[in-house]
Amino acid sequence: MSSSNTQGKLAGLTLSAIGVVFGDIGTSPLYALKEVFHNGLAINELHVLGVLSLIFWSLTLVVTTKYAIFIMRADNKGEGGIIALMALALKGSSAQPKKMRFIVTIGLLGACLFYGDSIITPAISVLSAVEGLTIISPTLEHFVLPMTAVVLGGLFSIQARGTGKVGKIFAPIMCFWFALLAVLGVINIINEPSVLKAINPYYAIQVLLDLGWHGFLIMGSVVLAITGAEALYADMGHFGLKPIRYAWFSFVFPALLLNYFGQGALLLNHPEAIKNPFYLLAPTWALYPMLVISTLATVIASQAVISGAFSVTRQAIQFGYCPRMNILHTSGHEQGQVYIPAINWMMMFLVFVLVFSFQSSSSLASAYGIAVTGTMIVDTVLAFIIIKALWQWNAFSSVSFISLFLTVDLVFFASNSLKIPTGGWLPLVIAAILFLILTTWIKGRKMLAEYMDARRMLFEDLEKKITQQLVQVDGTAIYLTRSLHGVPLVLLHNLEHNHVLHKTLIVLTIVTTNEPYVDEEHLVKIRTFGEQRNFYRVKLYYGFKQTADVRRALDVCVQQGLDFNPKTASFFIGSEQLAFRNRSPMPAWRRPLFRFLFQNSSSAIDFFKIPVEQVVELGIRIEL
């Protein structure tokens, strides 16, 4: 019975994974093969078989071997994704400050490139699906952009409702989609079975040698077949390692290969089908249903990418790498389902700019790929650090790993770099702007922490000051502070001006760990000061995928013996006003940006779920 339940749960998770994880890579057949030949490549047997061989071995080496077999082993307590990978690498390098700075830098760079990819994916995916209208009838071409805008506008508008209810229908749709890919491929392979020879790597090598420089150029389009590979790792926390691997090896990978080979078989017999080989796989009567299911599949792929952007942003905020933003939880059961309005509307605006600027999936393909390959390089480097530091592979194995996969990544990246003048600059500009914002925020927060640390007072010194100068009043005061040591500035500010101290005093700090989740028994750490045992230092520990809830945490403190009433306590929070000295370490060009980010970050009251009616804010001027 137990075995049956386990198998049933595994089957359910595998089905759900098909509906969410593989949307991006699963819609690549809509445009990948077409874009390779749109590079001016002649359609003949060598070129078709060579390109198919390149796609086959790219999927095998990058998606199957690198991600599904190796990188997915680097789970951070079951969680995946670039932030989790960075946290794991940091865990293995905690005693090396320079190495930790390097890990944070490339990790943030990879996350910024991920955002560039996240903006292009909805645009190119939905556009490529709706372009099926032109295959049905060329006169419908002027409907492509408006219909794309309507689909994307509706997608972004429903984000606030959450993906829980919609997600239930994702799996059946995507299962049907992959089954359709396989069936259409098989039908055309039967007509030209010789296309299966492309499994032989000889054809991949031969076409690259035959084409020379042009062969290097087409690698920038071949990479379109593996976009979405990181989703296998990023969504591991939602579904688990086994369900994603089972779904990939048993269903998704074969379906993709059959469809690509089917498109190749079609091109060998009908070279003119290159205008849209995916849609022309199907008979004329099936074009309208194909258009509908393709559009649904691309919407699902876009949804997965948008949700991924919300998740990465939330994790970056938890680590302090990004200003606090308003985060809404769209599910009462799944804490991973979040909605960030600022990110949603920014992405919608940029996606619309892309659609109406590039106007076709072929034009957008020139902007696609460089962000994906950049993120893949970061994943490989971080995985290598983990292999050396945590897994302790021997030198030969670890060097072999990074040599093989980094070479593949660099070839793809170098080829895609040739697209920079024709659109590849766009994701790089987006990533550069985001990287500038994040690094400015991190530098400013570091300076702020140093400022607070330089003016801190030891608890022992505060105790002397309390007994000598101040009068105590009944009640509990909770002082929220970023610092892990010493007395917070807001407490000293209150004592200096009001000369009153509550009978029970709690200094509260919220700490984000390098682990995704922290169990409730490890949530709270309490330290007592003062002879009368009424002075407490409380630290709350949360994982980078958890949201701090101060009200709930204080109830846990009471359960652990802290004697006070959370419902009547007063929360003292500093309302800091920033200024910069003329010789501030912060570069002059960064100062307005940090001041803007600091002043517009979400309030700690809302972010940490502090009862607003119990809050007292004190103005504090800080000069950095």
C-alpha positions as CSV (number, residue, x, y, z in Angstrom):
1,M,0.0,0.0,0.0
2,S,2.8,2.3,0.9
3,S,4.7,1.5,-2.3
4,S,1.5,2.1,-4.3
5,N,1.0,5.5,-2.7
6,T,4.6,6.4,-3.3
7,Q,4.4,5.5,-7.0
8,G,1.1,7.4,-7.3
9,K,2.7,10.5,-5.8
10,L,5.7,10.2,-8.1
11,A,3.5,9.8,-11.1
12,G,1.5,12.9,-10.1
13,L,4.6,15.0,-9.6
14,T,6.0,13.8,-12.9
15,L,2.8,14.8,-14.6
16,S,2.9,18.2,-12.9
17,A,6.5,18.7,-13.9
18,I,5.6,18.2,-17.5
19,G,3.1,21.0,-17.2
20,V,5.5,23.6,-15.7
21,V,9.2,22.8,-16.1
22,F,9.4,22.1,-19.8
23,G,7.3,24.9,-21.3
24,D,10.2,27.0,-22.5
25,I,12.3,24.2,-24.1
26,G,9.1,22.4,-25.2
27,T,8.1,25.4,-27.4
28,S,11.5,25.7,-29.1
29,P,10.5,23.5,-32.0
30,L,8.2,26.4,-33.1
31,Y,11.2,28.4,-34.3
32,A,14.6,26.8,-33.6
33,L,15.1,24.8,-36.8
34,K,13.6,27.5,-39.0
35,E,16.0,30.1,-37.6
36,V,19.1,27.9,-38.2
37,F,18.3,27.9,-42.0
38,H,17.3,31.5,-42.0
39,N,21.0,32.3,-41.6
40,G,21.4,31.7,-45.3
41,L,22.1,28.0,-45.1
42,A,21.2,26.0,-48.2
43,I,18.8,23.2,-47.7
44,N,20.5,19.9,-48.8
45,E,21.0,16.5,-47.2
46,L,24.3,17.3,-45.5
47,H,23.1,20.5,-44.0
48,V,19.8,19.1,-42.8
49,L,21.4,16.1,-41.2
50,G,24.3,18.2,-39.8
51,V,21.9,20.7,-38.2
52,L,19.8,17.9,-36.7
53,S,22.9,16.2,-35.4
54,L,24.0,19.5,-33.8
55,I,20.6,19.9,-32.1
56,F,20.6,16.2,-31.0
57,W,24.0,16.5,-29.4
58,S,23.3,19.9,-27.9
59,L,20.2,18.5,-26.1
60,T,22.2,15.4,-25.1
61,L,25.3,17.2,-23.8
62,V,23.8,20.4,-22.3
63,V,20.3,19.5,-21.1
64,T,20.6,15.8,-20.5
65,T,24.2,15.4,-19.3
66,K,25.1,18.7,-17.8
67,Y,21.8,19.7,-16.1
68,A,19.7,16.5,-15.7
69,I,22.6,14.3,-14.6
70,F,25.2,16.5,-13.0
71,I,24.0,20.0,-11.9
72,M,20.7,18.7,-10.6
73,R,22.8,16.7,-8.0
74,A,23.8,20.1,-6.5
75,D,20.5,20.6,-4.7
76,N,20.4,23.0,-1.7
77,K,18.1,20.9,0.6
78,G,16.1,20.0,-2.5
79,E,16.1,23.6,-4.0
80,G,17.6,24.5,-7.3
81,G,18.1,27.6,-9.4
82,I,21.0,30.1,-9.8
83,I,20.5,31.7,-6.4
84,A,20.4,28.3,-4.7
85,L,23.5,27.3,-6.6
86,M,25.2,30.5,-5.5
87,A,24.2,29.9,-1.9
88,L,25.6,26.3,-2.1
89,A,28.9,27.6,-3.6
90,L,29.1,30.2,-0.8
91,K,28.6,27.5,1.8
92,G,31.7,25.7,0.5
93,S,33.8,28.8,0.4
94,S,32.9,30.5,3.8
95,A,36.5,30.9,4.9
96,Q,37.7,32.6,1.7
97,P,36.4,36.2,1.4
98,K,37.8,36.9,-2.1
99,K,36.3,33.7,-3.4
100,M,33.0,34.6,-1.8
101,R,33.0,38.0,-3.5
102,F,33.7,36.3,-6.8
103,I,30.8,33.8,-6.3
104,V,28.4,36.6,-5.4
105,T,29.5,38.7,-8.4
106,I,29.1,36.0,-11.0
107,G,26.0,34.7,-9.3
108,L,24.3,38.1,-9.5
109,L,25.5,38.5,-13.1
110,G,23.9,35.2,-14.0
111,A,20.6,36.2,-12.2
112,C,20.6,39.5,-14.2
113,L,21.1,37.6,-17.5
114,F,18.2,35.4,-16.4
115,Y,16.0,38.5,-16.3
116,G,17.0,39.3,-19.9
117,D,16.0,35.8,-20.9
118,S,12.8,36.1,-19.0
119,I,11.7,39.2,-20.9
120,I,12.5,37.8,-24.4
121,T,10.9,34.3,-23.8
122,P,7.3,35.4,-23.6
123,A,7.7,37.7,-26.6
124,I,9.4,35.2,-29.0
125,S,7.3,32.2,-27.8
126,V,3.8,33.8,-28.2
127,L,4.9,35.6,-31.4
128,S,6.1,32.3,-33.0
129,A,2.8,30.6,-32.2
130,V,0.6,33.4,-33.4
131,E,2.6,33.6,-36.6
132,G,0.8,30.4,-37.6
133,L,-1.9,32.7,-38.8
134,T,0.3,33.6,-41.8
135,I,0.5,29.8,-42.7
136,I,-3.3,29.6,-42.6
137,S,-3.7,32.6,-44.8
138,P,-1.1,35.3,-45.7
139,T,-3.9,37.9,-45.5
140,L,-4.1,37.4,-41.8
141,E,-0.5,38.7,-41.2
142,H,-1.8,42.1,-39.9
143,F,-3.5,40.3,-37.0
144,V,-0.3,38.8,-35.7
145,L,0.9,41.7,-33.5
146,P,-2.6,42.7,-32.1
147,M,-3.4,39.1,-31.2
148,T,0.1,38.7,-29.6
149,A,-0.5,41.8,-27.6
150,V,-3.9,40.6,-26.4
151,V,-2.5,37.2,-25.3
152,L,0.5,38.7,-23.5
153,G,-1.6,41.5,-21.9
154,G,-4.1,38.9,-20.6
155,L,-1.2,36.8,-19.2
156,F,0.4,39.6,-17.2
157,S,-3.0,40.9,-16.0
158,I,-3.9,37.6,-14.3
159,Q,-0.7,37.2,-12.4
160,A,-2.1,38.7,-9.3
161,R,-4.6,35.8,-9.1
162,G,-1.8,33.3,-8.7
163,T,-1.0,30.2,-10.7
164,G,-2.5,27.6,-8.4
165,K,-5.8,27.2,-10.2
166,V,-4.5,27.7,-13.7
167,G,-1.6,25.3,-13.0
168,K,-4.1,22.4,-12.6
169,I,-4.8,22.5,-16.4
170,F,-1.1,23.1,-17.4
171,A,-0.2,19.4,-17.2
172,P,-2.9,18.0,-19.5
173,I,-2.3,20.7,-22.1
174,M,1.5,20.2,-22.1
175,C,1.1,16.4,-22.1
176,F,-1.1,16.8,-25.2
177,W,1.5,19.2,-26.7
178,F,4.4,16.9,-26.3
179,A,2.3,14.0,-27.6
180,L,1.4,16.1,-30.6
181,L,5.1,17.0,-31.2
182,A,6.0,13.3,-31.2
183,V,3.1,12.2,-33.5
184,L,3.7,14.9,-36.1
185,G,7.4,14.0,-36.1
186,V,6.8,10.3,-36.5
187,I,4.4,10.8,-39.4
188,N,7.1,12.7,-41.3
189,I,10.0,10.5,-40.3
190,I,8.1,7.5,-41.8
191,N,8.2,9.3,-45.1
192,E,12.0,9.9,-44.9
193,P,13.5,7.5,-42.3
194,S,17.1,8.3,-43.5
195,V,16.9,11.4,-41.4
196,L,17.6,9.3,-38.3
197,K,21.2,9.0,-39.5
198,A,21.7,12.5,-37.9
199,I,22.1,10.7,-34.5
200,N,25.7,10.0,-35.7
201,P,27.9,12.9,-34.5
202,Y,29.8,12.5,-37.8
203,Y,27.2,14.7,-39.5
204,A,27.5,17.5,-36.9
205,I,31.3,17.6,-37.2
206,Q,31.1,17.3,-41.0
207,V,28.7,20.2,-41.4
208,L,30.8,22.5,-39.2
209,L,34.0,21.6,-41.2
210,D,32.1,22.1,-44.5
211,L,30.7,25.4,-43.6
212,G,33.7,26.8,-41.7
213,W,32.9,30.3,-40.4
214,H,29.3,29.9,-41.4
215,G,29.1,26.8,-39.2
216,F,30.3,28.8,-36.2
217,L,27.6,31.4,-37.0
218,I,24.7,28.9,-37.1
219,M,25.6,27.7,-33.5
220,G,24.0,30.9,-32.4
221,S,20.7,29.6,-33.7
222,V,21.2,26.0,-32.7
223,V,21.2,27.2,-29.1
224,L,17.5,28.1,-29.5
225,A,16.8,24.4,-29.2
226,I,18.1,24.3,-25.6
227,T,16.7,27.5,-24.2
228,G,14.8,26.6,-21.0
229,A,17.4,24.0,-19.9
230,E,18.0,25.7,-16.6
231,A,14.3,25.3,-15.7
232,L,15.0,21.6,-15.0
233,Y,17.3,22.7,-12.1
234,A,15.4,25.9,-11.1
235,D,12.1,24.1,-10.5
236,M,13.6,21.1,-8.7
237,G,12.3,22.5,-5.3
238,H,8.7,22.3,-6.6
239,F,8.7,18.8,-8.0
240,G,11.9,17.0,-6.9
241,L,14.8,15.4,-8.7
242,K,13.2,12.1,-9.7
243,P,9.9,13.5,-11.3
244,I,11.8,15.9,-13.4
245,R,14.3,13.3,-14.6
246,Y,11.6,10.8,-15.3
247,A,9.6,13.4,-17.3
248,W,12.6,14.4,-19.3
249,F,14.0,11.0,-20.2
250,S,10.8,9.1,-20.7
251,F,8.6,11.7,-22.5
252,V,9.9,15.2,-23.2
253,F,13.3,14.4,-24.6
254,P,12.0,11.7,-27.0
255,A,9.1,14.0,-28.1
256,L,11.4,16.9,-28.9
257,L,13.8,14.7,-30.9
258,L,11.0,13.1,-32.9
259,N,9.6,16.6,-33.8
260,Y,13.0,18.0,-34.8
261,F,13.8,14.9,-36.9
262,G,10.3,15.1,-38.4
263,Q,10.9,18.7,-39.4
264,G,14.2,17.6,-40.9
265,A,12.5,14.9,-42.9
266,L,9.9,17.4,-44.2
267,L,12.7,19.7,-45.4
268,L,14.5,16.9,-47.2
269,N,11.4,16.2,-49.3
270,H,10.0,19.8,-49.4
271,P,12.7,22.5,-49.0
272,E,10.1,25.2,-49.5
273,A,8.6,24.3,-46.1
274,I,11.4,26.2,-44.5
275,K,9.1,29.2,-44.2
276,N,7.5,27.5,-41.2
277,P,8.5,23.8,-40.9
278,F,6.7,23.3,-37.6
279,Y,3.2,24.2,-38.8
280,L,3.7,22.6,-42.2
281,L,4.3,19.2,-40.4
282,A,0.5,19.1,-40.0
283,P,-2.2,18.7,-42.7
284,T,-4.1,21.8,-43.8
285,W,-7.2,20.9,-41.9
286,A,-5.3,20.8,-38.6
287,L,-3.8,24.3,-38.8
288,Y,-6.4,26.1,-36.7
289,P,-6.2,23.5,-33.8
290,M,-2.4,23.7,-34.1
291,L,-2.6,27.4,-33.7
292,V,-4.7,27.2,-30.6
293,I,-2.6,24.5,-28.9
294,S,0.6,26.2,-29.8
295,T,-0.6,29.5,-28.3
296,L,-1.7,27.7,-25.1
297,A,1.7,26.0,-24.9
298,T,3.6,29.3,-25.3
299,V,1.4,31.0,-22.7
300,I,2.3,28.2,-20.3
301,A,6.0,28.6,-21.2
302,S,5.8,32.3,-20.5
303,Q,4.0,31.7,-17.2
304,A,6.8,29.5,-16.0
305,V,9.4,32.2,-16.9
306,I,7.4,35.0,-15.2
307,S,6.9,32.9,-12.1
308,G,10.7,32.2,-12.1
309,A,11.4,35.9,-12.2
310,F,9.2,36.4,-9.2
311,S,11.0,33.6,-7.3
312,V,14.5,34.9,-8.2
313,T,13.6,38.4,-7.1
314,R,12.2,37.2,-3.8
315,Q,15.4,35.2,-3.1
316,A,17.6,38.2,-4.0
317,I,15.6,40.4,-1.6
318,Q,15.9,37.8,1.2
319,F,19.7,37.8,0.8
320,G,19.8,41.6,0.8
321,Y,21.0,41.8,-2.8
322,C,17.9,43.7,-3.9
323,P,15.7,46.5,-2.3
324,R,12.6,45.2,-0.6
325,M,9.5,45.1,-2.7
326,N,5.9,44.5,-2.1
327,I,5.4,40.7,-2.2
328,L,2.0,39.1,-2.3
329,H,1.3,35.5,-1.6
330,T,-1.2,34.0,-4.0
331,S,-1.7,30.7,-2.2
332,G,-2.5,29.9,1.4
333,H,-0.8,26.5,1.1
334,E,2.3,27.0,-1.2
335,Q,4.7,29.7,0.1
336,G,6.6,29.5,-3.2
337,Q,3.6,31.0,-5.1
338,V,4.2,34.8,-5.0
339,Y,3.4,37.8,-7.0
340,I,5.5,40.9,-7.2
341,P,3.6,43.8,-8.8
342,A,6.7,45.9,-9.6
343,I,8.4,43.1,-11.5
344,N,5.2,42.0,-13.2
345,W,4.4,45.4,-14.7
346,M,8.0,46.2,-15.6
347,M,8.3,42.9,-17.5
348,M,5.0,43.5,-19.3
349,F,6.2,46.9,-20.4
350,L,9.5,45.6,-21.7
351,V,7.8,42.6,-23.4
352,F,5.5,44.9,-25.2
353,V,8.4,47.1,-26.3
354,L,10.1,44.0,-27.7
355,V,7.0,42.7,-29.6
356,F,6.3,46.1,-31.3
357,S,10.0,46.9,-31.9
358,F,11.0,43.5,-33.5
359,Q,7.6,42.5,-34.8
360,S,8.5,38.9,-35.7
361,S,10.0,35.9,-34.0
362,S,12.8,35.8,-36.6
363,S,13.9,39.3,-35.7
364,L,13.6,38.5,-32.0
365,A,15.8,35.4,-32.4
366,S,18.7,37.7,-33.0
367,A,18.3,39.0,-29.5
368,Y,17.7,35.5,-28.0
369,G,20.5,33.2,-26.9
370,I,23.2,35.4,-25.5
371,A,21.5,35.8,-22.1
372,V,20.8,32.0,-22.0
373,T,24.3,31.0,-22.8
374,G,25.7,33.6,-20.3
375,T,23.6,32.1,-17.5
376,M,24.8,28.6,-18.6
377,I,28.4,29.7,-18.2
378,V,27.7,30.9,-14.7
379,D,26.0,27.7,-13.8
380,T,29.0,25.7,-15.0
381,V,31.5,27.8,-13.0
382,L,29.4,27.6,-9.8
383,A,28.9,23.9,-10.3
384,F,32.7,23.5,-10.6
385,I,33.2,25.3,-7.3
386,I,30.7,23.0,-5.6
387,I,32.4,19.9,-7.1
388,K,35.8,21.0,-5.8
389,A,34.7,22.4,-2.4
390,L,31.8,20.2,-1.3
391,W,31.9,17.0,-3.4
392,Q,35.7,16.9,-3.3
393,W,36.1,15.3,-6.7
394,N,39.7,14.6,-7.7
395,A,41.5,17.0,-10.0
396,F,41.1,14.9,-13.2
397,S,37.3,14.5,-12.8
398,S,36.6,18.1,-11.9
399,V,38.8,19.6,-14.6
400,S,37.2,17.2,-17.2
401,F,33.8,18.4,-16.1
402,I,34.5,22.1,-16.5
403,S,36.7,21.6,-19.6
404,L,33.9,19.8,-21.5
405,F,30.9,21.9,-20.5
406,L,32.6,25.3,-20.3
407,T,33.9,24.7,-23.8
408,V,30.4,24.0,-25.1
409,D,29.0,27.0,-23.3
410,L,31.7,29.3,-24.5
411,V,31.2,28.2,-28.2
412,F,27.5,28.9,-27.9
413,F,28.2,32.3,-26.2
414,A,30.8,33.3,-28.7
415,S,28.5,32.5,-31.6
416,N,25.6,34.4,-30.0
417,S,27.9,37.4,-29.4
418,L,27.9,37.9,-33.2
419,K,24.2,38.8,-32.8
420,I,24.9,41.8,-30.5
421,P,24.7,44.4,-33.3
422,T,21.3,43.0,-34.5
423,G,19.5,42.7,-31.2
424,G,21.8,40.7,-28.9
425,W,22.7,44.0,-27.2
426,L,19.2,44.2,-25.7
427,P,19.4,41.4,-23.0
428,L,23.0,42.6,-22.2
429,V,21.8,46.2,-21.6
430,I,19.0,44.9,-19.4
431,A,21.4,42.7,-17.5
432,A,23.9,45.5,-17.2
433,I,21.3,47.9,-15.8
434,L,20.1,45.4,-13.3
435,F,23.7,44.5,-12.3
436,L,24.4,48.2,-11.7
437,I,21.3,48.5,-9.5
438,L,22.1,45.4,-7.5
439,T,25.8,46.2,-7.0
440,T,24.9,49.8,-6.0
441,W,22.4,48.4,-3.4
442,I,24.9,45.9,-2.0
443,K,27.6,48.6,-1.7
444,G,25.2,51.0,-0.1
445,R,24.0,48.4,2.4
446,K,27.6,47.5,3.3
447,M,28.4,51.2,4.0
448,L,25.2,51.5,6.0
449,A,26.2,48.5,8.1
450,E,29.7,49.9,8.7
451,Y,28.1,53.3,9.7
452,M,25.9,51.5,12.3
453,D,28.8,49.3,13.5
454,A,31.1,52.3,14.1
455,R,28.4,53.9,16.3
456,R,27.2,50.8,18.2
457,M,27.3,50.4,21.9
458,L,28.0,47.2,23.7
459,F,25.1,45.7,25.7
460,E,27.2,45.8,28.9
461,D,27.8,49.6,28.5
462,L,24.1,50.1,27.8
463,E,23.2,48.3,31.0
464,K,25.4,50.8,33.0
465,K,23.7,53.7,31.3
466,I,20.2,52.2,32.1
467,T,20.9,51.9,35.8
468,Q,22.5,55.3,36.1
469,Q,20.4,57.7,34.0
470,L,17.1,56.3,32.9
471,V,13.7,55.5,34.4
472,Q,12.0,52.3,33.5
473,V,8.3,52.1,32.5
474,D,6.0,49.1,32.2
475,G,5.6,47.3,28.9
476,T,7.8,45.7,26.2
477,A,9.8,47.5,23.5
478,I,11.0,45.6,20.4
479,Y,13.8,47.3,18.4
480,L,14.3,46.1,14.9
481,T,17.9,46.2,13.6
482,R,19.9,44.9,10.7
483,S,23.1,44.5,12.9
484,L,23.9,41.2,14.5
485,H,26.0,42.8,17.2
486,G,25.7,45.6,19.7
487,V,22.9,48.0,20.5
488,P,20.9,49.4,17.5
489,L,21.1,53.1,16.7
490,V,17.3,53.5,16.9
491,L,17.5,52.4,20.6
492,L,20.2,54.9,21.4
493,H,18.3,57.6,19.6
494,N,15.2,56.9,21.6
495,L,17.1,56.9,24.9
496,E,18.9,60.1,24.0
497,H,15.7,62.1,23.3
498,N,13.0,60.4,25.4
499,H,15.1,59.2,28.4
500,V,12.6,56.4,29.0
501,L,13.2,52.7,28.8
502,H,10.5,49.9,28.8
503,K,10.8,47.3,31.5
504,T,11.3,44.5,28.9
505,L,13.6,45.3,26.0
506,I,14.0,43.1,22.9
507,V,16.5,43.7,20.2
508,L,15.3,41.8,17.1
509,T,17.4,40.9,14.0
510,I,16.2,38.9,11.0
511,V,18.9,36.7,9.4
512,T,18.6,35.0,6.0
513,T,20.6,31.7,5.8
514,N,22.2,30.0,2.8
515,E,19.6,27.3,3.1
516,P,16.2,27.4,1.4
517,Y,14.2,26.6,4.5
518,V,14.7,26.7,8.3
519,D,12.7,24.4,10.5
520,E,10.6,26.1,13.2
521,E,12.6,24.6,16.0
522,H,15.7,26.5,14.6
523,L,13.8,29.6,13.9
524,V,14.6,31.6,17.1
525,K,17.7,32.1,19.0
526,I,17.4,34.1,22.3
527,R,20.2,35.6,24.4
528,T,19.6,37.3,27.8
529,F,21.4,40.4,29.2
530,G,21.0,42.3,32.4
531,E,20.9,41.2,36.0
532,Q,17.2,41.4,36.1
533,R,16.9,39.3,33.0
534,N,14.7,41.8,31.1
535,F,17.0,42.6,28.2
536,Y,17.0,40.2,25.3
537,R,18.7,39.8,22.0
538,V,16.5,37.8,19.6
539,K,17.6,36.5,16.2
540,L,15.1,35.1,13.7
541,Y,16.5,32.7,11.1
542,Y,14.8,32.2,7.8
543,G,15.8,30.4,4.6
544,F,16.2,32.3,1.3
545,K,12.9,30.9,0.0
546,Q,10.9,31.8,3.2
547,T,9.1,35.0,4.0
548,A,9.8,36.5,7.5
549,D,6.7,36.7,9.7
550,V,7.5,38.6,12.9
551,R,4.1,38.0,14.5
552,R,4.4,34.3,14.1
553,A,8.0,34.3,15.3
554,L,7.2,36.2,18.5
555,D,4.6,33.6,19.4
556,V,7.4,31.0,19.0
557,C,9.5,33.2,21.4
558,V,6.8,33.1,24.0
559,Q,6.6,29.3,23.6
560,Q,10.3,29.1,24.3
561,G,9.9,31.0,27.6
562,L,10.3,34.7,26.6
563,D,7.9,36.4,29.1
564,F,6.0,39.2,27.3
565,N,2.7,39.8,25.4
566,P,3.4,40.3,21.7
567,K,0.0,41.9,21.2
568,T,0.8,44.8,23.5
569,A,4.5,45.3,22.6
570,S,5.7,48.4,20.9
571,F,7.9,48.1,17.8
572,F,10.5,50.8,17.4
573,I,11.8,51.2,13.8
574,G,14.3,53.7,12.5
575,S,13.2,55.9,9.6
576,E,16.6,56.7,8.2
577,Q,17.3,59.8,6.1
578,L,20.4,59.5,3.9
579,A,23.0,62.1,3.2
580,F,26.5,61.7,1.7
581,R,29.8,63.3,2.7
582,N,31.9,65.0,0.0
583,R,34.5,62.4,0.4
584,S,32.1,59.5,0.7
585,P,33.4,56.0,-0.5
586,M,30.3,55.8,-2.5
587,P,31.1,57.1,-6.1
588,A,29.2,60.3,-6.9
589,W,27.4,58.7,-9.8
590,R,26.0,55.9,-7.6
591,R,24.7,58.2,-4.8
592,P,21.4,59.3,-6.4
593,L,20.7,55.7,-7.4
594,F,21.2,54.3,-4.0
595,R,19.2,57.2,-2.4
596,F,16.4,56.4,-4.8
597,L,16.5,52.7,-4.1
598,F,16.7,53.2,-0.4
599,Q,13.8,55.7,-0.2
600,N,11.6,53.6,-2.4
601,S,12.2,50.1,-0.9
602,S,9.2,48.5,0.7
603,S,8.6,49.3,4.4
604,A,10.0,46.9,6.9
605,I,6.5,47.0,8.6
606,D,4.8,45.4,5.6
607,F,7.7,43.2,4.5
608,F,8.2,41.5,7.8
609,K,4.4,41.5,8.7
610,I,4.7,43.7,11.8
611,P,1.4,45.0,13.2
612,V,1.3,48.6,12.0
613,E,-0.8,49.7,15.0
614,Q,2.0,48.8,17.3
615,V,4.8,50.6,15.5
616,V,6.7,53.7,16.5
617,E,9.0,55.2,13.9
618,L,11.9,57.4,14.9
619,G,13.7,59.6,12.4
620,I,17.5,59.1,12.1
621,R,19.9,61.0,9.9
622,I,22.7,58.9,8.4
623,E,25.7,60.5,6.7
624,L,27.7,58.0,4.6
